[in-house]
Amino acid sequence: MSLSPELLKILACPEDKGPLYYIESESMLYNSRLSRSYEIRDDIPVMLIDEAVNVDAVEHGRLMAIVAEQAIDPTF
């Protein structure tokens, strides 16, 4: 199940309050500014800063390639 469009309109990074990319195929929300991902568990975004995963440059490039390839718009 994917996240609802209504939810995506309001989701923001809990740290910098900016938009996120919803990468459904990876079950994550991604903040490209901070290179940080937020897992989606059981269709619920885990938006806790302490549980976010810092992404290295190689992974950042891979995720941004998915964003570009799938033409994913940022939230809100």
C-alpha positions in Angstrom: 0.0 0.0 0.0 1.3 3.5 -0.8 1.0 6.6 1.3 -2.0 8.7 0.6 -1.7 11.9 -1.5 -3.3 13.8 1.3 -0.5 12.7 3.7 2.2 13.5 1.2 0.8 17.1 1.0 1.7 17.7 4.6 4.8 15.5 5.3 8.0 17.4 6.0 11.4 16.5 7.5 11.2 16.8 11.3 14.6 18.3 11.4 14.8 21.0 8.7 11.0 21.2 8.0 11.6 20.9 4.2 10.0 18.6 1.6 10.8 15.0 1.2 10.9 12.6 -1.7 8.6 9.6 -1.3 10.5 6.7 -2.9 7.8 4.0 -2.8 10.0 1.2 -4.2 12.4 1.7 -1.3 9.7 2.2 1.4 11.2 5.5 2.4 11.0 9.2 2.5 14.2 10.9 1.6 15.6 14.3 2.5 18.2 15.1 -0.2 19.3 18.3 1.5 20.5 16.4 4.6 21.1 13.0 2.9 18.8 11.4 5.4 16.2 8.7 4.9 13.1 7.9 6.9 11.8 4.4 6.8 8.2 3.5 6.2 7.1 0.5 8.4 3.7 -1.1 8.0 2.6 1.9 5.8 3.5 4.3 8.6 6.3 6.8 8.1 8.8 6.7 11.0 9.5 10.5 11.3 11.8 10.3 14.3 15.2 12.1 13.9 16.9 9.5 16.1 15.7 6.7 13.7 16.7 8.4 10.5 19.5 6.9 8.4 22.3 9.1 7.2 23.1 8.2 3.5 26.6 8.3 2.0 27.4 10.0 -1.3 27.0 6.8 -3.4 23.6 6.0 -1.9 22.5 9.6 -2.3 23.4 9.4 -6.0 21.4 6.2 -6.4 18.4 7.6 -4.7 18.4 10.8 -6.7 18.7 8.7 -9.9 15.5 7.0 -8.8 13.8 10.3 -8.1 14.9 11.6 -11.6 14.0 8.4 -13.4 10.5 8.1 -11.8 9.9 11.9 -11.9 9.1 12.0 -8.2 7.9 15.3 -6.9 8.8 16.4 -3.4 6.1 16.5 -0.7 4.0 19.6 -0.3 
